[in-house]
Amino acid sequence: MPNANITEVTFVNVPGTSLYTTRPETPVETMMFLRWNTAEPPPEIPISKTWEDSGPPAQAGCYLFLDAAPPPSTARAFEVKLRKELTESTATSFAWGLSASDPIVQTKLPVKLDADKPVLADNVIVQLPRGLRTVGFAVASPVTASHVNGRIENFVVHYAPMPGADPPAGAGIALWIQPGARGCLRFDGLVNGGASPAGKTLKTLVRVQFDPVHPFDLERNYQEYTGMNYYLEQIGAQFQLTVAS
C-alpha cells in the first residue's frame, strides 16, 4: 500500500570506488548503488539523480540488493568483479546477489533506453533456490518510478506490449526501495479458488511480496488473500476474467 512517510534515499560513496552505500541503512536490507561512470565519483548522490522516466539519468548505474555489504578493504575488488557480471548502459539497472558468492549477481534486470524510455533489455527469470516458485519479466517491459510526496517509493515494471492485444491494465511488478521491504518484489496475482462451474475456473486475487535475497524470511515473503474472486473463462482464442458473484 502507498506510504505517506517516504524516506529520501541518498547514496554515499565508498572511498576509492564507484560503489555507494544507502542512507538511511536498515537491518537485513543491504542496498548499494554502482555508478557506471568511474570518473570523479561525487561523495553523495540523491536517488532522484539516478533515475529518469524519460532520457538518461544524470548518474546512471545499477541498484544492488545484497545479503551484506563488502568490507571497505575489499570494496574495490568487489566492484571489479561486479562490473564483469553486469552490463553497462545509459540507463540504471537492477540486480540481486550474495556478496560472498561466485558469481555475486544471482539475478540481473538490465534496463536500456528505447526512444528515450527505460525498458527491460532482456527476458529475466528471478533466480531462487530450487523448489521455490518464482516470477519472470519480459523484454521491452516499460519501467517507471512511482513517487509519493515527490520522493521515489518504488519502481514498477509494467507489462510488455503485445501486438494485437488490448493495452494491459494493472500495476505490474513493483521493485521496492523503501525501508521495510527494500529489494522486495510486490505484485497482485491469481491463485486457484476451489470448485468452479463448468467451463470456468474460480480464481482468488492475492497480493504477493517476496525477497530474492532472503527467500526463507517469512516476514519478507508472503501472500495475502484479498477476498476478491473471479472466474477465468476461455472464449475462442481469448481468456476473460469476470467478477464471481
N, C-alpha and C positions, 0 to 999 in steps of 0.2 A: 504494500500500500504506500502511496506517496507520503513522505515525511516532511513536515514543515521545518524541522530542525536539521537543516542540511549543513554538513561540515564543509568548510572551504579547504580543499586538499591542496597542499603545496609539496613540491618535490625538492629535497635538499641534497646537494651534491656530496658524493663520497670522494674525498680528496684523491687526486691522481687518476681519476677515472671519468667516464661519461655516464656512470651509474648514479641513480638518485634514490634515496630512501623517501618515505612518505611521512609527512607531518599533517595531522597527528598520527602517531603509531598506535596500534591497538593489539591486544594479546591475541595470539593464534593467527592473526591475519597479517601476512607479510606481503606488502605491495611495493614494488620498486618500479623505476622508470629507466629505460635505456635510451639515451639520446642518440639518434643516428649520427648527427654531426659531432665529430670528436674535437673540433677546434674551439678553444676558449670556452669551456663549459661554464655557464653562469652559476653562481653559488646557490641560487634558488630559482625554481620555475613554477609559477601557478599552473594548475592543471588546465585552466582555460586557455593557456598558450600552447597546449599540446594537442588540441583538437579543434577542427572546424567542420561544420556540416557542408561547407562549400569551399573548395580550394584547399591548398596545402596549409597546415598549421605553421605557426612561427617556429615551433620546436617539435618537429616530428620525431617519433621514436617508437618504443614498444612498452606497453604496460605489462609488468611481470607480476604474477601471483605465485608466491612460493611458500614452501613449508617453513623456511627460515632464511634470513639474510646471510650472505657470506661474511666472514670476519673481515675487518678492514685490511688486514695483512694479505688476504688472498683475493681482494676485490678486483684487482687489475687482471689477474689470471682468469677469474670468473667472467669478466667482461669479454676477454679474448675468446673464450670458449663459447659464450652466448652468441657472439657475432658470427661464428661459424655455423651455428644452428638456426639462425633467424635470417630472414630475407629483408633487406633494407628497401624502403620505398619513400615516396614523397608524402605518404600518409602515416598515421600512427596505427600500429597493430596491437594484438593482444597475445599473451602466452601464459600457460600454466606449467609449473615444473617443480622439481625437487632439487634443492641446491647441492646435495652431495651425490646425486645420481649421475650416470653417464649413459645417454645424454641428459643434460639438465632439463631441457624442454620436453614435456610429455605431450602437450597439445599446443599447437600454434595456430592462431587465427589471423592470417595475413590480410591486410587491407591495402587496397590501391585506389587511386582516383580514376573514375570513369566519367568523362565530361564534367570534371571538377567535383564529382560527388563520391564520397567514400563508399566502396562496395567490397565484399569479400573477394579475394583473388583466387580462391580455390574451394573445392568441396572439403569439408572437415568433419571428422568424427571425433568427439571428445574421448580421450583415452582414459579408461577407468580399469581397476582390477577386474580380472576375468570373473564373470558371473553377475556383474552389476549391469543394470540397464543404463544405457547412455542416450545421447542426443547428437544430432548432426546438424550441420549448417551447409547451405547450398551456395555454390559460386554465384557471384553477381548480386547476392543479397545486399540491399542498402543498409548502411549503418549510420545511426544518428545519435546525438547526445540528448538526454532528457534532463531538463532544467527545472528546478524549484527555487523560487526567490532569486533567480539569476545565477544559481550555482548548479554544477553538474551533479545530479543524483545517480544516474546510471547511464549506460549506453544500451541501445536497442538494435538488435539485428532483426530486420524486418524480413518478410517472406520474399523470396526471389521472384522476379517477374516470370510468368509462363505464357508463351504465345497462345492465343485463343482462349485463355482462361479469364474469368472475371477478376477484377482487381482484388487482391487479398484484403481481408478485414481482420482486425485483431491487433494485439500489441507486439507480436513477435517474441523474441527471447531477450530478456534484459540481462546485461552484464553489470552486476552491482559493484560500486566502488566506495560506498559509504560504510562507516564502521558498523559492525554487527553482522554484515553479510558481504564483506569485501571479498571479491573474487568469485562469488557465488553466481549461478545462473538461475533465473526465475522465469517461469512461463506457465501458461494455462494449458491443460491437456485433457483428453477424454479417456476414460477407462470403462471397461465393461460394467454395466449396471444391473445385470441379473436377467430374469425372464423377460422375453420380448414377444410382441405379436408376430405373426407370420410375415416374412418379408422385411422385417425391420429389426434393428439391433439397438437395445437400450444402452445409452452411454451416459456417464456421470462426469460432470465438469470438476476437475481438481486443479488446485494451484500447487505448483511444484517448485521446490528450491533444492539445488544440490551444489556441492562444493567439489570440483575436480581435484583439489589438493588434499582435502580431508574427507574422503568419501564415506568413512565409517563414523563420523561425528554425527550423532543423532540430533543434536541441536542445530546443525547446519544442513542436514539432509532430511527432507520430509515432503509429504504430500498432504494437502488439506482438502477435505471434501467440502464442496460449496453447497450441496443440496440441490443443485440445478441439474436437471436431467433432459436428455434429448434423444430422439430417435434418428438413427442413421439408416438411410434407405437409398438403394441404387435405383435410379430411373434412367433407363437406357445406358448411355456411356458416362453418366454423371452420378455423383453422390450428393445427397441432400440431407441437411440437418433440420429437424423441426422440434419445437419445444414439446416435451412429453407432458400431457395433461395429468 
